[in-house]
Amino acid sequence: MTNGSVFLLTGKVACGKTTYARKKQSEENCLFLSLDEMVLNIFGDNPTREQIDSSDEGCCNYLQTLALKILQTGTNVYLDWGFWKQEERERVRQFFESKGHVVYLYYFDIPLDIRLSRNAKRNNSDDTNSFKIEDKDVALFDSFYETPTEDECDQIIRG
């Protein structure tokens, strides 16, 4: 049996990472692991900033361990953790590569107007596995994001 591959999905808020991963999961033999889904299932639909921040490392470690088990079955895994910082992307890439898995980084480079439209649609949906984010917070979150270089990416998805 061959080992599965890992797909790290990165991009700013409402760029389509989750939608993309959910579509892949419905179309092929893969599994989508979302940090947002895990946090929302643990703390409910309105976790505090303290709950989110204090659980981040433990949730990521758990999902990483779970991903390893899934990958060993030959199933591909799509990870939607944001990967906002280059250091985090490189650390996770090196971890999975050291375990013998091929890792791909997909960067979603989507203009702000499209992301704000998608964010409004998500905020008005009944999706309980995605955070509702106010438009005023999109710019704040964008300021934390480190855009990957082209040579860091295996695929750039533009829209």
Stockholm file with secondary structure:
# STOCKHOLM 1.0

chainA/1-159         MTNGSVFLLTGKVACGKTTYARKKQSEENCLFLSLDEMVLNIFGDNPTREQIDSSDEGCCNYLQTLALKILQTGTNVYLDWGFWKQEERERVRQFFESKGHVVYLYYFDIPLDIRLSRNAKRNNSDDTNSFKIEDKDVALFDSFYETPTEDECDQIIRG
#=GR chainA/1-159 SS CCCCCEEEEEESTTSSHHHHHHHHHHHSSEEEEEHHHHHHHHHCSSCCHHHHHHHHHHHHHHHHHHHHHHHTTTCEEEEEEECCSHHHHHHHHHHHHHTTCCEEEEEEECCHHHHHHHHHHHHTSCCTTSCCCCHHHHHHHHHHCCCCCGGGCSEEEEC
#=GC SS_cons         CCCCCEEEEEESTTSSHHHHHHHHHHHSSEEEEEHHHHHHHHHCSSCCHHHHHHHHHHHHHHHHHHHHHHHTTTCEEEEEEECCSHHHHHHHHHHHHHTTCCEEEEEEECCHHHHHHHHHHHHTSCCTTSCCCCHHHHHHHHHHCCCCCGGGCSEEEEC
//
